[in-house]
Amino acid sequence: MKVAVYSTKHYDQKYLEHVNASYGFELAFFDFLLTETTAKNAAGYDAVCIFVNDDASKAVVEELAALGVKYIALRCAGFNNVDLDTAAALGLQVVRVPAYSPEAVAEHTIGLMMTLNRRIHRAYQRTRDANFSLDGLTGFNMHNKTAGVIGTGKIGVATMRILKGFGMRLLAYDPYPSDAALALGAEYVDLKTLFTESDVITLHCPLTPENHHLLDAQAFSQMKDGVMIINTSRGGLIDSQAAIDALKQQKIGSLGMDVYENERGLFFEDKSNDVIQDDVFRRLSACHNVLFTGHQAFLTAEALTAISETTLGNLQQLDRGEHCPNQVTA
Ligand code: NAD
């Protein structure tokens, strides 16, 4: 099988090539995104392998089908960037990596929480400049605080496990309650209760058309003053402009974002020599109590290995006409 791997970074290539030694696929690595313009590069390939910011919308899927591409292999869990209806109509099969390392994302989530809470990012800057003043660095004990977890699937539960270790009260919101979350002592509540009672709110649900801007001005207005919000899920879950207003009003006390609604074309790239045109991103990143990481929550050696193994395993199953449990359907 010939596979066109879009949006390849050095680490993707390294782990995919290593795992591919036992599959023997013909992998071509493209360092650019899949878009309407770059879809033509998939000519002659059986499969495209894509990541979170690649565009597999209607027009792109149509182009891929016309080129004879049969499979779209997502090397991520989310599939909001793929038009599944068009893929199904044109006979393209779509597979994903539903779980590669929930702990990788959960641990990064906690990293953002603790950095923001104890102002470690600010302390790092100060101590490098021999400024050992503690003014402005006061945090709060996680112990006995309330964490609100939105989405209690694999990552949500892995995060809760750590939060429970801090001695936090766990509130949860998910249309499908999880036994694992309940076993950790989580209390399922409606969103309003979660917003009203949580000191820390962390997002672990997928982005769907229904929950776009789940955290908007109205949601922020219901939260505690000084609430901490962490998003390692998908950028579109937070209305960034409304977040700026809530930060200015000191409603949001700190905001950690590994994902951002307009991250496409920005994250995963070195933009240090460019002038960033996105004023919303600029405004947010200028706040001392906002911490961005560039969609790196998944980035551990264990996760990259698991992503490569599952992706190539998925493609092998499709190639052999076997049932693939990781197939995504409309
Ligand atoms: P999962 O499918 O195991 O769990 C998702 C949970 O969200 C499910 O229990 C589902 O019922 C729930 N849910 C769906 N819609 C909801 C809503 N509107 N409100 C509340 N809950 C809702 O998925 P997971 O493996 O835990 O991953 C969660 C998300 O994390 C993914 O969808 C993806 O967007 C994101 N993710 C980010 C990274 C990263 O590097 N930042 C890496 C992997 C996954």
Residues whose N, C-alpha, C, O or C-beta is under 5 A from the ligand:
A	BS01	NAD	A77 G78 P98 V105 I150 G151 T152 G153 K154 I155 G156 Y173 D174 P175 Y176 H204 C205 P206 L207 N211 T232 S233 R234 D258 H295 Q296 A297 F298
